[in-house]
Amino acid sequence: MNSTPGQGGKQQARPAPSEAAKASLAKTHTLFRMFVVSVLGAFFVYQLDVNYLWLTTFLTAAGIVLGVVLLVRAVRLRESRLVLFGTISGLVVAAVMVLLIVSTMVFFDQVREYQACVARALTDCATHACMVQFQDVLPTRVR
């Protein structure tokens, strides 16, 4: 049922956003895309090989910087809740990546040997042997 403006109240249409608002929204969405790509890229590069730890570190640092900029921008300009929620979630993932990077840097040689062993393993038994060998070289408090 369509109501006419004279009966039952007026329906107000939202004012069209200005060009500056459209440009600001486009910039926020571009920053958000860059943020998502850097955080997910860091996660997937970390899965590749421990020798790419430098790239993972770079992508994680870029993700944290973009995330903080985006978080400030989303709160200050009152952007959509989806952008705010996505930014906070991405920053949590980036924080976990920082912990993974630090632990991998501390045990770099052991992790590299483990990855080489798993790459050569052809059976589940050989993979399990690699895991046991990896656990044996770690300090007892880390296991």
C-alpha positions in Angstrom: 0.0 0.0 0.0 1.4 3.3 -1.0 0.6 6.2 1.2 0.3 9.7 -0.1 2.3 12.4 1.5 -0.8 14.2 2.8 -2.2 11.2 4.6 -0.7 9.4 7.7 2.6 11.3 7.7 5.3 12.3 5.4 7.9 9.8 4.2 11.4 11.3 4.2 14.0 10.2 1.7 17.6 10.2 2.7 19.5 13.1 1.3 21.9 12.1 -1.5 25.5 11.8 -0.2 27.8 14.6 -1.4 30.8 14.0 -3.6 33.1 14.3 -0.6 31.2 11.7 1.3 31.3 9.3 -1.7 35.0 9.9 -2.1 35.6 9.2 1.6 33.5 6.0 1.4 35.4 4.8 -1.6 38.7 5.5 0.1 37.6 3.6 3.2 36.6 0.6 1.1 39.9 0.7 -0.8 41.8 0.7 2.5 39.6 -2.1 3.8 40.4 -4.2 0.7 44.1 -3.6 1.1 43.9 -4.5 4.8 42.1 -7.8 4.1 44.5 -8.7 1.3 47.5 -8.0 3.5 46.2 -10.0 6.6 45.1 -13.0 4.5 48.2 -12.8 2.4 50.3 -12.9 5.6 48.4 -16.0 6.8 48.8 -17.9 3.5 52.4 -17.0 3.0 53.1 -18.3 6.5 51.7 -21.6 5.4 54.0 -21.9 2.4 57.5 -22.2 3.9 59.4 -20.9 6.9 61.9 -19.3 4.5 59.3 -16.7 3.6 59.0 -15.5 7.1 60.3 -12.1 6.1 57.4 -11.7 3.7 54.9 -12.8 6.3 56.4 -10.2 8.7 56.2 -7.5 6.1 52.5 -8.3 5.3 51.6 -8.6 8.9 53.2 -5.2 9.7 51.4 -3.6 6.7 48.1 -5.2 7.9 48.5 -3.8 11.4 49.3 -0.3 10.1 46.3 -0.4 7.7 44.1 -1.8 10.4 44.8 0.9 12.8 44.4 3.6 10.2 41.1 2.0 9.1 39.9 1.6 12.7 40.5 5.3 13.4 38.9 6.3 10.1 35.8 4.0 10.7 35.2 5.4 14.2 35.9 9.0 13.3 33.8 9.0 10.1 31.1 6.6 11.4 31.5 4.2 8.6 29.5 1.0 8.4 29.5 -1.5 11.2 30.6 -4.2 8.8 33.9 -2.3 8.1 34.3 -1.8 11.8 33.7 -5.4 12.7 35.9 -6.6 9.8 38.7 -4.4 10.9 38.6 -5.5 14.5 38.5 -9.2 13.4 41.4 -8.6 11.0 43.4 -7.0 13.8 42.8 -10.0 16.0 44.1 -12.3 13.2 47.1 -10.0 12.8 47.9 -10.2 16.5 47.8 -14.0 16.3 50.1 -13.8 13.3 52.6 -11.7 15.4 52.7 -14.4 18.0 53.2 -17.1 15.3 56.0 -15.0 13.7 57.8 -14.4 17.0 57.6 -18.1 18.0 58.8 -19.1 14.5 61.7 -16.7 14.8 62.7 -18.1 18.1 62.7 -21.7 16.8 63.5 -21.0 13.2 66.1 -23.8 12.7 63.9 -26.4 14.3 60.8 -25.4 12.3 62.9 -25.4 9.1 64.1 -28.9 9.8 60.6 -30.1 10.6 59.3 -28.7 7.3 62.1 -30.3 5.4 61.3 -33.6 7.1 57.6 -33.4 6.4 58.4 -32.5 2.7 60.4 -35.8 2.4 57.8 -37.9 4.3 55.8 -40.1 2.0 53.7 -41.9 4.6 51.7 -41.1 7.7 54.2 -43.0 9.8 57.1 -40.9 8.4 55.1 -37.7 9.1 54.5 -38.8 12.7 58.2 -39.6 13.0 58.9 -36.0 11.9 56.5 -34.7 14.6 58.2 -36.8 17.3 61.6 -35.6 16.2 60.4 -32.0 16.2 59.0 -32.4 19.7 62.2 -33.9 20.9 64.3 -30.9 19.9 62.0 -28.3 21.5 62.6 -27.3 25.1 60.4 -29.2 27.6 58.5 -26.0 28.6 57.3 -25.4 25.0 55.9 -28.9 24.4 
